[in-house]
Amino acid sequence: MAVTSVDMPDIDLAVRYQELIDGKGTGTVRPLARDGRGDDTGFDGVAYESAREGSTVVISQAEPIGRVGRALDLAEDAVNAATSG
């Protein structure tokens, strides 16, 4: 799971940023890989959520191992917990 927060200069820019990242194919979190060569998470955006408080946007994403229903449910629960107030 990856969680990041972005502080924007003002609320209007934060709203616009959140609208942009919530668009299909645009809002994944890209953490550094453990080997330093780039993203190795394979995030697909299924378990993704964003939240905004004032001018700060929080983005969270999880990637379940395997595609069994319960693993995906847990990943979605994790991202929702990370972005809830």
HTML snippet that shows the backbone in 3Dmol.js (N, CA, C, O; Angstrom):
<script src="https://3Dmol.org/build/3Dmol-min.js"></script>
<div id="view" style="width:600px;height:400px;position:relative"></div>
<script>
const pdb = `
ATOM      1  N   MET A   1       0.837  -1.169   0.000  1.00  0.00           N
ATOM      2  CA  MET A   1       0.000   0.000   0.000  1.00  0.00           C
ATOM      3  C   MET A   1       0.887   1.239   0.000  1.00  0.00           C
ATOM      4  O   MET A   1       1.947   1.264   0.625  1.00  0.00           O
ATOM      5  N   ALA A   2       0.439   2.251  -0.703  1.00  0.00           N
ATOM      6  CA  ALA A   2       1.164   3.516  -0.746  1.00  0.00           C
ATOM      7  C   ALA A   2       0.190   4.647  -0.450  1.00  0.00           C
ATOM      8  O   ALA A   2      -0.944   4.651  -0.929  1.00  0.00           O
ATOM      9  N   VAL A   3       0.649   5.598   0.341  1.00  0.00           N
ATOM     10  CA  VAL A   3      -0.146   6.777   0.667  1.00  0.00           C
ATOM     11  C   VAL A   3       0.759   7.989   0.499  1.00  0.00           C
ATOM     12  O   VAL A   3       1.914   7.982   0.923  1.00  0.00           O
ATOM     13  N   THR A   4       0.224   9.015  -0.117  1.00  0.00           N
ATOM     14  CA  THR A   4       0.978  10.245  -0.272  1.00  0.00           C
ATOM     15  C   THR A   4       0.051  11.428  -0.055  1.00  0.00           C
ATOM     16  O   THR A   4      -1.160  11.320  -0.250  1.00  0.00           O
ATOM     17  N   SER A   5       0.611  12.543   0.343  1.00  0.00           N
ATOM     18  CA  SER A   5      -0.180  13.768   0.443  1.00  0.00           C
ATOM     19  C   SER A   5       0.526  14.860  -0.347  1.00  0.00           C
ATOM     20  O   SER A   5       1.754  14.930  -0.397  1.00  0.00           O
ATOM     21  N   VAL A   6      -0.286  15.702  -0.958  1.00  0.00           N
ATOM     22  CA  VAL A   6       0.231  16.795  -1.768  1.00  0.00           C
ATOM     23  C   VAL A   6      -0.388  18.090  -1.236  1.00  0.00           C
ATOM     24  O   VAL A   6      -1.610  18.234  -1.213  1.00  0.00           O
ATOM     25  N   ASP A   7       0.450  19.017  -0.816  1.00  0.00           N
ATOM     26  CA  ASP A   7      -0.013  20.324  -0.357  1.00  0.00           C
ATOM     27  C   ASP A   7       0.036  21.296  -1.527  1.00  0.00           C
ATOM     28  O   ASP A   7       1.098  21.565  -2.089  1.00  0.00           O
ATOM     29  N   MET A   8      -1.126  21.813  -1.880  1.00  0.00           N
ATOM     30  CA  MET A   8      -1.218  22.774  -2.973  1.00  0.00           C
ATOM     31  C   MET A   8      -1.235  24.189  -2.400  1.00  0.00           C
ATOM     32  O   MET A   8      -1.531  24.370  -1.219  1.00  0.00           O
ATOM     33  N   PRO A   9      -0.919  25.201  -3.224  1.00  0.00           N
ATOM     34  CA  PRO A   9      -0.867  26.581  -2.726  1.00  0.00           C
ATOM     35  C   PRO A   9      -2.217  27.107  -2.211  1.00  0.00           C
ATOM     36  O   PRO A   9      -2.254  27.955  -1.319  1.00  0.00           O
ATOM     37  N   ASP A  10      -3.341  26.595  -2.784  1.00  0.00           N
ATOM     38  CA  ASP A  10      -4.653  27.052  -2.325  1.00  0.00           C
ATOM     39  C   ASP A  10      -5.696  25.967  -2.597  1.00  0.00           C
ATOM     40  O   ASP A  10      -5.424  24.975  -3.273  1.00  0.00           O
ATOM     41  N   ILE A  11      -6.895  26.181  -2.054  1.00  0.00           N
ATOM     42  CA  ILE A  11      -7.962  25.178  -2.166  1.00  0.00           C
ATOM     43  C   ILE A  11      -8.379  24.963  -3.611  1.00  0.00           C
ATOM     44  O   ILE A  11      -8.601  23.825  -4.023  1.00  0.00           O
ATOM     45  N   ASP A  12      -8.490  26.040  -4.392  1.00  0.00           N
ATOM     46  CA  ASP A  12      -8.904  25.903  -5.792  1.00  0.00           C
ATOM     47  C   ASP A  12      -7.954  24.985  -6.561  1.00  0.00           C
ATOM     48  O   ASP A  12      -8.405  24.120  -7.311  1.00  0.00           O
ATOM     49  N   LEU A  13      -6.662  25.162  -6.385  1.00  0.00           N
ATOM     50  CA  LEU A  13      -5.689  24.293  -7.058  1.00  0.00           C
ATOM     51  C   LEU A  13      -5.774  22.857  -6.533  1.00  0.00           C
ATOM     52  O   LEU A  13      -5.593  21.907  -7.295  1.00  0.00           O
ATOM     53  N   ALA A  14      -6.047  22.698  -5.243  1.00  0.00           N
ATOM     54  CA  ALA A  14      -6.199  21.351  -4.683  1.00  0.00           C
ATOM     55  C   ALA A  14      -7.404  20.638  -5.298  1.00  0.00           C
ATOM     56  O   ALA A  14      -7.324  19.457  -5.637  1.00  0.00           O
ATOM     57  N   VAL A  15      -8.506  21.349  -5.441  1.00  0.00           N
ATOM     58  CA  VAL A  15      -9.705  20.775  -6.061  1.00  0.00           C
ATOM     59  C   VAL A  15      -9.406  20.370  -7.499  1.00  0.00           C
ATOM     60  O   VAL A  15      -9.763  19.271  -7.923  1.00  0.00           O
ATOM     61  N   ARG A  16      -8.761  21.241  -8.239  1.00  0.00           N
ATOM     62  CA  ARG A  16      -8.428  20.940  -9.643  1.00  0.00           C
ATOM     63  C   ARG A  16      -7.461  19.771  -9.743  1.00  0.00           C
ATOM     64  O   ARG A  16      -7.600  18.920 -10.622  1.00  0.00           O
ATOM     65  N   TYR A  17      -6.478  19.725  -8.845  1.00  0.00           N
ATOM     66  CA  TYR A  17      -5.521  18.609  -8.830  1.00  0.00           C
ATOM     67  C   TYR A  17      -6.235  17.294  -8.544  1.00  0.00           C
ATOM     68  O   TYR A  17      -5.981  16.293  -9.215  1.00  0.00           O
ATOM     69  N   GLN A  18      -7.125  17.287  -7.556  1.00  0.00           N
ATOM     70  CA  GLN A  18      -7.842  16.061  -7.220  1.00  0.00           C
ATOM     71  C   GLN A  18      -8.716  15.610  -8.386  1.00  0.00           C
ATOM     72  O   GLN A  18      -8.787  14.416  -8.674  1.00  0.00           O
ATOM     73  N   GLU A  19      -9.370  16.533  -9.051  1.00  0.00           N
ATOM     74  CA  GLU A  19     -10.167  16.176 -10.228  1.00  0.00           C
ATOM     75  C   GLU A  19      -9.295  15.536 -11.296  1.00  0.00           C
ATOM     76  O   GLU A  19      -9.705  14.569 -11.939  1.00  0.00           O
ATOM     77  N   LEU A  20      -8.097  16.069 -11.487  1.00  0.00           N
ATOM     78  CA  LEU A  20      -7.175  15.518 -12.475  1.00  0.00           C
ATOM     79  C   LEU A  20      -6.732  14.105 -12.104  1.00  0.00           C
ATOM     80  O   LEU A  20      -6.809  13.196 -12.930  1.00  0.00           O
ATOM     81  N   ILE A  21      -6.272  13.916 -10.876  1.00  0.00           N
ATOM     82  CA  ILE A  21      -5.736  12.606 -10.502  1.00  0.00           C
ATOM     83  C   ILE A  21      -6.811  11.539 -10.386  1.00  0.00           C
ATOM     84  O   ILE A  21      -6.521  10.349 -10.505  1.00  0.00           O
ATOM     85  N   ASP A  22      -8.051  11.955 -10.155  1.00  0.00           N
ATOM     86  CA  ASP A  22      -9.138  10.978 -10.067  1.00  0.00           C
ATOM     87  C   ASP A  22      -9.600  10.503 -11.437  1.00  0.00           C
ATOM     88  O   ASP A  22     -10.407   9.577 -11.523  1.00  0.00           O
ATOM     89  N   GLY A  23      -9.109  11.112 -12.505  1.00  0.00           N
ATOM     90  CA  GLY A  23      -9.466  10.675 -13.841  1.00  0.00           C
ATOM     91  C   GLY A  23      -8.866   9.304 -14.146  1.00  0.00           C
ATOM     92  O   GLY A  23      -7.781   8.978 -13.664  1.00  0.00           O
ATOM     93  N   LYS A  24      -9.554   8.521 -14.927  1.00  0.00           N
ATOM     94  CA  LYS A  24      -9.098   7.175 -15.271  1.00  0.00           C
ATOM     95  C   LYS A  24      -7.693   7.209 -15.857  1.00  0.00           C
ATOM     96  O   LYS A  24      -7.413   7.947 -16.803  1.00  0.00           O
ATOM     97  N   GLY A  25      -6.816   6.395 -15.274  1.00  0.00           N
ATOM     98  CA  GLY A  25      -5.455   6.270 -15.773  1.00  0.00           C
ATOM     99  C   GLY A  25      -4.500   7.371 -15.361  1.00  0.00           C
ATOM    100  O   GLY A  25      -3.385   7.444 -15.878  1.00  0.00           O
ATOM    101  N   THR A  26      -4.920   8.245 -14.425  1.00  0.00           N
ATOM    102  CA  THR A  26      -4.047   9.361 -14.079  1.00  0.00           C
ATOM    103  C   THR A  26      -3.635   9.413 -12.618  1.00  0.00           C
ATOM    104  O   THR A  26      -2.663  10.100 -12.304  1.00  0.00           O
ATOM    105  N   GLY A  27      -4.315   8.728 -11.708  1.00  0.00           N
ATOM    106  CA  GLY A  27      -4.124   8.997 -10.296  1.00  0.00           C
ATOM    107  C   GLY A  27      -3.388   7.973  -9.479  1.00  0.00           C
ATOM    108  O   GLY A  27      -3.564   7.931  -8.261  1.00  0.00           O
ATOM    109  N   THR A  28      -2.573   7.146 -10.089  1.00  0.00           N
ATOM    110  CA  THR A  28      -1.886   6.157  -9.281  1.00  0.00           C
ATOM    111  C   THR A  28      -0.719   6.756  -8.523  1.00  0.00           C
ATOM    112  O   THR A  28      -0.102   7.727  -8.960  1.00  0.00           O
ATOM    113  N   VAL A  29      -0.429   6.159  -7.383  1.00  0.00           N
ATOM    114  CA  VAL A  29       0.721   6.547  -6.579  1.00  0.00           C
ATOM    115  C   VAL A  29       1.926   5.810  -7.156  1.00  0.00           C
ATOM    116  O   VAL A  29       1.850   4.605  -7.400  1.00  0.00           O
ATOM    117  N   ARG A  30       3.013   6.499  -7.374  1.00  0.00           N
ATOM    118  CA  ARG A  30       4.209   5.876  -7.946  1.00  0.00           C
ATOM    119  C   ARG A  30       5.364   5.918  -6.953  1.00  0.00           C
ATOM    120  O   ARG A  30       6.198   6.821  -7.005  1.00  0.00           O
ATOM    121  N   PRO A  31       5.414   4.936  -6.043  1.00  0.00           N
ATOM    122  CA  PRO A  31       6.519   4.924  -5.080  1.00  0.00           C
ATOM    123  C   PRO A  31       7.822   4.482  -5.734  1.00  0.00           C
ATOM    124  O   PRO A  31       7.817   3.870  -6.802  1.00  0.00           O
ATOM    125  N   LEU A  32       8.924   4.795  -5.086  1.00  0.00           N
ATOM    126  CA  LEU A  32      10.209   4.317  -5.569  1.00  0.00           C
ATOM    127  C   LEU A  32      10.315   2.815  -5.339  1.00  0.00           C
ATOM    128  O   LEU A  32       9.834   2.293  -4.333  1.00  0.00           O
ATOM    129  N   ALA A  33      10.933   2.147  -6.258  1.00  0.00           N
ATOM    130  CA  ALA A  33      11.158   0.710  -6.104  1.00  0.00           C
ATOM    131  C   ALA A  33      12.240   0.468  -5.064  1.00  0.00           C
ATOM    132  O   ALA A  33      13.073   1.335  -4.798  1.00  0.00           O
ATOM    133  N   ARG A  34      12.214  -0.690  -4.497  1.00  0.00           N
ATOM    134  CA  ARG A  34      13.224  -1.024  -3.493  1.00  0.00           C
ATOM    135  C   ARG A  34      14.628  -1.030  -4.086  1.00  0.00           C
ATOM    136  O   ARG A  34      15.599  -0.767  -3.375  1.00  0.00           O
ATOM    137  N   ASP A  35      14.747  -1.324  -5.359  1.00  0.00           N
ATOM    138  CA  ASP A  35      16.082  -1.368  -5.967  1.00  0.00           C
ATOM    139  C   ASP A  35      16.491  -0.014  -6.561  1.00  0.00           C
ATOM    140  O   ASP A  35      17.569   0.101  -7.143  1.00  0.00           O
ATOM    141  N   GLY A  36      15.636   1.017  -6.419  1.00  0.00           N
ATOM    142  CA  GLY A  36      15.973   2.353  -6.878  1.00  0.00           C
ATOM    143  C   GLY A  36      15.798   2.586  -8.359  1.00  0.00           C
ATOM    144  O   GLY A  36      16.185   3.644  -8.857  1.00  0.00           O
ATOM    145  N   ARG A  37      15.224   1.628  -9.089  1.00  0.00           N
ATOM    146  CA  ARG A  37      15.117   1.774 -10.544  1.00  0.00           C
ATOM    147  C   ARG A  37      13.740   2.208 -11.021  1.00  0.00           C
ATOM    148  O   ARG A  37      13.494   2.211 -12.227  1.00  0.00           O
ATOM    149  N   GLY A  38      12.858   2.564 -10.148  1.00  0.00           N
ATOM    150  CA  GLY A  38      11.523   2.995 -10.571  1.00  0.00           C
ATOM    151  C   GLY A  38      10.445   2.165  -9.907  1.00  0.00           C
ATOM    152  O   GLY A  38      10.721   1.347  -9.029  1.00  0.00           O
ATOM    153  N   ASP A  39       9.222   2.383 -10.336  1.00  0.00           N
ATOM    154  CA  ASP A  39       8.056   1.739  -9.746  1.00  0.00           C
ATOM    155  C   ASP A  39       8.020   0.251 -10.081  1.00  0.00           C
ATOM    156  O   ASP A  39       8.061  -0.130 -11.251  1.00  0.00           O
ATOM    157  N   ASP A  40       7.943  -0.589  -9.043  1.00  0.00           N
ATOM    158  CA  ASP A  40       7.816  -2.031  -9.282  1.00  0.00           C
ATOM    159  C   ASP A  40       6.563  -2.592  -8.623  1.00  0.00           C
ATOM    160  O   ASP A  40       6.487  -3.792  -8.360  1.00  0.00           O
ATOM    161  N   THR A  41       5.568  -1.728  -8.350  1.00  0.00           N
ATOM    162  CA  THR A  41       4.383  -2.174  -7.624  1.00  0.00           C
ATOM    163  C   THR A  41       3.346  -2.844  -8.500  1.00  0.00           C
ATOM    164  O   THR A  41       2.634  -3.736  -8.038  1.00  0.00           O
ATOM    165  N   GLY A  42       3.245  -2.437  -9.745  1.00  0.00           N
ATOM    166  CA  GLY A  42       2.200  -2.977 -10.600  1.00  0.00           C
ATOM    167  C   GLY A  42       0.818  -2.460 -10.244  1.00  0.00           C
ATOM    168  O   GLY A  42      -0.175  -3.114 -10.562  1.00  0.00           O
ATOM    169  N   PHE A  43       0.721  -1.296  -9.588  1.00  0.00           N
ATOM    170  CA  PHE A  43      -0.584  -0.744  -9.244  1.00  0.00           C
ATOM    171  C   PHE A  43      -1.438  -0.615 -10.498  1.00  0.00           C
ATOM    172  O   PHE A  43      -0.986  -0.119 -11.530  1.00  0.00           O
ATOM    173  N   ASP A  44      -2.686  -1.074 -10.388  1.00  0.00           N
ATOM    174  CA  ASP A  44      -3.573  -0.982 -11.545  1.00  0.00           C
ATOM    175  C   ASP A  44      -4.719  -0.003 -11.339  1.00  0.00           C
ATOM    176  O   ASP A  44      -5.542   0.172 -12.237  1.00  0.00           O
ATOM    177  N   GLY A  45      -4.792   0.633 -10.186  1.00  0.00           N
ATOM    178  CA  GLY A  45      -5.819   1.648  -9.951  1.00  0.00           C
ATOM    179  C   GLY A  45      -7.146   1.114  -9.450  1.00  0.00           C
ATOM    180  O   GLY A  45      -8.070   1.899  -9.237  1.00  0.00           O
ATOM    181  N   VAL A  46      -7.278  -0.190  -9.252  1.00  0.00           N
ATOM    182  CA  VAL A  46      -8.543  -0.751  -8.791  1.00  0.00           C
ATOM    183  C   VAL A  46      -8.830  -0.334  -7.353  1.00  0.00           C
ATOM    184  O   VAL A  46      -9.930   0.129  -7.053  1.00  0.00           O
ATOM    185  N   ALA A  47      -7.865  -0.489  -6.473  1.00  0.00           N
ATOM    186  CA  ALA A  47      -8.032  -0.094  -5.069  1.00  0.00           C
ATOM    187  C   ALA A  47      -7.342   1.257  -4.868  1.00  0.00           C
ATOM    188  O   ALA A  47      -6.222   1.330  -4.362  1.00  0.00           O
ATOM    189  N   TYR A  48      -8.026   2.312  -5.271  1.00  0.00           N
ATOM    190  CA  TYR A  48      -7.494   3.677  -5.274  1.00  0.00           C
ATOM    191  C   TYR A  48      -8.519   4.599  -4.637  1.00  0.00           C
ATOM    192  O   TYR A  48      -9.722   4.411  -4.820  1.00  0.00           O
ATOM    193  N   GLU A  49      -8.056   5.591  -3.896  1.00  0.00           N
ATOM    194  CA  GLU A  49      -8.954   6.585  -3.325  1.00  0.00           C
ATOM    195  C   GLU A  49      -8.183   7.874  -3.089  1.00  0.00           C
ATOM    196  O   GLU A  49      -6.983   7.855  -2.813  1.00  0.00           O
ATOM    197  N   SER A  50      -8.884   8.985  -3.201  1.00  0.00           N
ATOM    198  CA  SER A  50      -8.283  10.261  -2.836  1.00  0.00           C
ATOM    199  C   SER A  50      -9.248  11.008  -1.922  1.00  0.00           C
ATOM    200  O   SER A  50     -10.455  10.766  -1.934  1.00  0.00           O
ATOM    201  N   ALA A  51      -8.698  11.907  -1.142  1.00  0.00           N
ATOM    202  CA  ALA A  51      -9.492  12.757  -0.260  1.00  0.00           C
ATOM    203  C   ALA A  51      -8.802  14.112  -0.196  1.00  0.00           C
ATOM    204  O   ALA A  51      -7.595  14.219  -0.413  1.00  0.00           O
ATOM    205  N   ARG A  52      -9.584  15.143   0.106  1.00  0.00           N
ATOM    206  CA  ARG A  52      -9.019  16.474   0.206  1.00  0.00           C
ATOM    207  C   ARG A  52      -9.478  17.109   1.497  1.00  0.00           C
ATOM    208  O   ARG A  52     -10.645  17.008   1.877  1.00  0.00           O
ATOM    209  N   GLU A  53      -8.548  17.765   2.167  1.00  0.00           N
ATOM    210  CA  GLU A  53      -8.866  18.583   3.328  1.00  0.00           C
ATOM    211  C   GLU A  53      -8.177  19.926   3.119  1.00  0.00           C
ATOM    212  O   GLU A  53      -6.952  20.030   3.186  1.00  0.00           O
ATOM    213  N   GLY A  54      -8.973  20.934   2.870  1.00  0.00           N
ATOM    214  CA  GLY A  54      -8.404  22.240   2.562  1.00  0.00           C
ATOM    215  C   GLY A  54      -7.573  22.157   1.296  1.00  0.00           C
ATOM    216  O   GLY A  54      -8.058  21.709   0.257  1.00  0.00           O
ATOM    217  N   SER A  55      -6.331  22.583   1.379  1.00  0.00           N
ATOM    218  CA  SER A  55      -5.465  22.574   0.197  1.00  0.00           C
ATOM    219  C   SER A  55      -4.559  21.341   0.136  1.00  0.00           C
ATOM    220  O   SER A  55      -3.612  21.308  -0.650  1.00  0.00           O
ATOM    221  N   THR A  56      -4.841  20.330   0.958  1.00  0.00           N
ATOM    222  CA  THR A  56      -4.051  19.095   0.949  1.00  0.00           C
ATOM    223  C   THR A  56      -4.868  17.959   0.349  1.00  0.00           C
ATOM    224  O   THR A  56      -6.013  17.727   0.739  1.00  0.00           O
ATOM    225  N   VAL A  57      -4.267  17.258  -0.600  1.00  0.00           N
ATOM    226  CA  VAL A  57      -4.900  16.101  -1.229  1.00  0.00           C
ATOM    227  C   VAL A  57      -4.132  14.861  -0.796  1.00  0.00           C
ATOM    228  O   VAL A  57      -2.908  14.802  -0.912  1.00  0.00           O
ATOM    229  N   VAL A  58      -4.868  13.870  -0.296  1.00  0.00           N
ATOM    230  CA  VAL A  58      -4.276  12.595   0.109  1.00  0.00           C
ATOM    231  C   VAL A  58      -4.688  11.544  -0.912  1.00  0.00           C
ATOM    232  O   VAL A  58      -5.857  11.437  -1.282  1.00  0.00           O
ATOM    233  N   ILE A  59      -3.706  10.774  -1.357  1.00  0.00           N
ATOM    234  CA  ILE A  59      -3.939   9.727  -2.356  1.00  0.00           C
ATOM    235  C   ILE A  59      -3.456   8.413  -1.755  1.00  0.00           C
ATOM    236  O   ILE A  59      -2.358   8.345  -1.202  1.00  0.00           O
ATOM    237  N   SER A  60      -4.275   7.368  -1.864  1.00  0.00           N
ATOM    238  CA  SER A  60      -3.841   6.061  -1.375  1.00  0.00           C
ATOM    239  C   SER A  60      -4.193   5.001  -2.400  1.00  0.00           C
ATOM    240  O   SER A  60      -5.176   5.110  -3.133  1.00  0.00           O
ATOM    241  N   GLN A  61      -3.366   3.980  -2.429  1.00  0.00           N
ATOM    242  CA  GLN A  61      -3.580   2.874  -3.359  1.00  0.00           C
ATOM    243  C   GLN A  61      -2.981   1.614  -2.775  1.00  0.00           C
ATOM    244  O   GLN A  61      -1.930   1.639  -2.136  1.00  0.00           O
ATOM    245  N   ALA A  62      -3.670   0.517  -3.006  1.00  0.00           N
ATOM    246  CA  ALA A  62      -3.174  -0.781  -2.565  1.00  0.00           C
ATOM    247  C   ALA A  62      -3.299  -1.751  -3.724  1.00  0.00           C
ATOM    248  O   ALA A  62      -4.152  -1.589  -4.596  1.00  0.00           O
ATOM    249  N   GLU A  63      -2.463  -2.734  -3.724  1.00  0.00           N
ATOM    250  CA  GLU A  63      -2.508  -3.767  -4.760  1.00  0.00           C
ATOM    251  C   GLU A  63      -2.542  -5.119  -4.070  1.00  0.00           C
ATOM    252  O   GLU A  63      -1.556  -5.524  -3.455  1.00  0.00           O
ATOM    253  N   PRO A  64      -3.666  -5.825  -4.163  1.00  0.00           N
ATOM    254  CA  PRO A  64      -3.736  -7.139  -3.523  1.00  0.00           C
ATOM    255  C   PRO A  64      -2.839  -8.142  -4.236  1.00  0.00           C
ATOM    256  O   PRO A  64      -2.587  -8.038  -5.437  1.00  0.00           O
ATOM    257  N   ILE A  65      -2.375  -9.096  -3.482  1.00  0.00           N
ATOM    258  CA  ILE A  65      -1.624 -10.203  -4.080  1.00  0.00           C
ATOM    259  C   ILE A  65      -2.647 -11.264  -4.420  1.00  0.00           C
ATOM    260  O   ILE A  65      -3.303 -11.820  -3.539  1.00  0.00           O
ATOM    261  N   GLY A  66      -2.776 -11.536  -5.689  1.00  0.00           N
ATOM    262  CA  GLY A  66      -3.809 -12.454  -6.148  1.00  0.00           C
ATOM    263  C   GLY A  66      -5.081 -11.681  -6.445  1.00  0.00           C
ATOM    264  O   GLY A  66      -5.197 -10.505  -6.101  1.00  0.00           O
ATOM    265  N   ARG A  67      -6.001 -12.319  -7.063  1.00  0.00           N
ATOM    266  CA  ARG A  67      -7.241 -11.646  -7.458  1.00  0.00           C
ATOM    267  C   ARG A  67      -8.476 -12.278  -6.818  1.00  0.00           C
ATOM    268  O   ARG A  67      -9.581 -12.153  -7.345  1.00  0.00           O
ATOM    269  N   VAL A  68      -8.295 -12.947  -5.700  1.00  0.00           N
ATOM    270  CA  VAL A  68      -9.463 -13.474  -5.009  1.00  0.00           C
ATOM    271  C   VAL A  68     -10.248 -12.308  -4.436  1.00  0.00           C
ATOM    272  O   VAL A  68      -9.670 -11.287  -4.065  1.00  0.00           O
ATOM    273  N   GLY A  69     -11.551 -12.456  -4.364  1.00  0.00           N
ATOM    274  CA  GLY A  69     -12.418 -11.375  -3.938  1.00  0.00           C
ATOM    275  C   GLY A  69     -12.046 -10.772  -2.598  1.00  0.00           C
ATOM    276  O   GLY A  69     -12.076  -9.550  -2.449  1.00  0.00           O
ATOM    277  N   ARG A  70     -11.697 -11.593  -1.622  1.00  0.00           N
ATOM    278  CA  ARG A  70     -11.396 -11.081  -0.284  1.00  0.00           C
ATOM    279  C   ARG A  70     -10.124 -10.226  -0.288  1.00  0.00           C
ATOM    280  O   ARG A  70     -10.059  -9.230   0.432  1.00  0.00           O
ATOM    281  N   ALA A  71      -9.123 -10.588  -1.075  1.00  0.00           N
ATOM    282  CA  ALA A  71      -7.891  -9.793  -1.146  1.00  0.00           C
ATOM    283  C   ALA A  71      -8.191  -8.413  -1.704  1.00  0.00           C
ATOM    284  O   ALA A  71      -7.663  -7.418  -1.206  1.00  0.00           O
ATOM    285  N   LEU A  72      -9.019  -8.336  -2.718  1.00  0.00           N
ATOM    286  CA  LEU A  72      -9.387  -7.038  -3.288  1.00  0.00           C
ATOM    287  C   LEU A  72     -10.210  -6.235  -2.292  1.00  0.00           C
ATOM    288  O   LEU A  72     -10.024  -5.024  -2.171  1.00  0.00           O
ATOM    289  N   ASP A  73     -11.123  -6.899  -1.574  1.00  0.00           N
ATOM    290  CA  ASP A  73     -11.908  -6.207  -0.546  1.00  0.00           C
ATOM    291  C   ASP A  73     -11.004  -5.592   0.514  1.00  0.00           C
ATOM    292  O   ASP A  73     -11.214  -4.450   0.923  1.00  0.00           O
ATOM    293  N   LEU A  74     -10.001  -6.343   0.959  1.00  0.00           N
ATOM    294  CA  LEU A  74      -9.077  -5.843   1.972  1.00  0.00           C
ATOM    295  C   LEU A  74      -8.267  -4.659   1.448  1.00  0.00           C
ATOM    296  O   LEU A  74      -8.040  -3.693   2.175  1.00  0.00           O
ATOM    297  N   ALA A  75      -7.834  -4.731   0.202  1.00  0.00           N
ATOM    298  CA  ALA A  75      -7.081  -3.617  -0.396  1.00  0.00           C
ATOM    299  C   ALA A  75      -7.960  -2.360  -0.465  1.00  0.00           C
ATOM    300  O   ALA A  75      -7.500  -1.261  -0.158  1.00  0.00           O
ATOM    301  N   GLU A  76      -9.214  -2.529  -0.865  1.00  0.00           N
ATOM    302  CA  GLU A  76     -10.119  -1.389  -0.932  1.00  0.00           C
ATOM    303  C   GLU A  76     -10.389  -0.830   0.470  1.00  0.00           C
ATOM    304  O   GLU A  76     -10.450   0.387   0.642  1.00  0.00           O
ATOM    305  N   ASP A  77     -10.551  -1.694   1.464  1.00  0.00           N
ATOM    306  CA  ASP A  77     -10.725  -1.238   2.841  1.00  0.00           C
ATOM    307  C   ASP A  77      -9.523  -0.428   3.312  1.00  0.00           C
ATOM    308  O   ASP A  77      -9.675   0.581   4.001  1.00  0.00           O
ATOM    309  N   ALA A  78      -8.335  -0.874   2.937  1.00  0.00           N
ATOM    310  CA  ALA A  78      -7.106  -0.190   3.359  1.00  0.00           C
ATOM    311  C   ALA A  78      -7.024   1.208   2.771  1.00  0.00           C
ATOM    312  O   ALA A  78      -6.691   2.155   3.484  1.00  0.00           O
ATOM    313  N   VAL A  79      -7.319   1.356   1.493  1.00  0.00           N
ATOM    314  CA  VAL A  79      -7.242   2.698   0.889  1.00  0.00           C
ATOM    315  C   VAL A  79      -8.322   3.613   1.430  1.00  0.00           C
ATOM    316  O   VAL A  79      -8.094   4.810   1.599  1.00  0.00           O
ATOM    317  N   ASN A  80      -9.501   3.061   1.704  1.00  0.00           N
ATOM    318  CA  ASN A  80     -10.555   3.883   2.282  1.00  0.00           C
ATOM    319  C   ASN A  80     -10.173   4.346   3.682  1.00  0.00           C
ATOM    320  O   ASN A  80     -10.428   5.495   4.041  1.00  0.00           O
ATOM    321  N   ALA A  81      -9.569   3.474   4.472  1.00  0.00           N
ATOM    322  CA  ALA A  81      -9.130   3.862   5.811  1.00  0.00           C
ATOM    323  C   ALA A  81      -8.053   4.941   5.760  1.00  0.00           C
ATOM    324  O   ALA A  81      -8.028   5.839   6.602  1.00  0.00           O
ATOM    325  N   ALA A  82      -7.168   4.853   4.777  1.00  0.00           N
ATOM    326  CA  ALA A  82      -6.069   5.813   4.670  1.00  0.00           C
ATOM    327  C   ALA A  82      -6.558   7.206   4.304  1.00  0.00           C
ATOM    328  O   ALA A  82      -5.911   8.196   4.647  1.00  0.00           O
ATOM    329  N   THR A  83      -7.684   7.299   3.616  1.00  0.00           N
ATOM    330  CA  THR A  83      -8.151   8.613   3.174  1.00  0.00           C
ATOM    331  C   THR A  83      -9.327   9.126   3.978  1.00  0.00           C
ATOM    332  O   THR A  83      -9.835  10.211   3.697  1.00  0.00           O
ATOM    333  N   SER A  84      -9.770   8.378   4.965  1.00  0.00           N
ATOM    334  CA  SER A  84     -10.884   8.871   5.786  1.00  0.00           C
ATOM    335  C   SER A  84     -10.335   9.760   6.899  1.00  0.00           C
ATOM    336  O   SER A  84      -9.234   9.550   7.406  1.00  0.00           O
ATOM    337  N   GLY A  85     -11.134  10.754   7.259  1.00  0.00           N
ATOM    338  CA  GLY A  85     -10.710  11.746   8.226  1.00  0.00           C
ATOM    339  C   GLY A  85     -10.443  11.211   9.564  1.00  0.00           C
ATOM    340  O   GLY A  85     -10.076  11.963  10.468  1.00  0.00           O
TER     341      GLY A  85
END
`;
const viewer = $3Dmol.createViewer("view");
viewer.addModel(pdb, "pdb");
viewer.setStyle({}, {cartoon: {color: "spectrum"}});
viewer.zoomTo();
viewer.render();
</script>
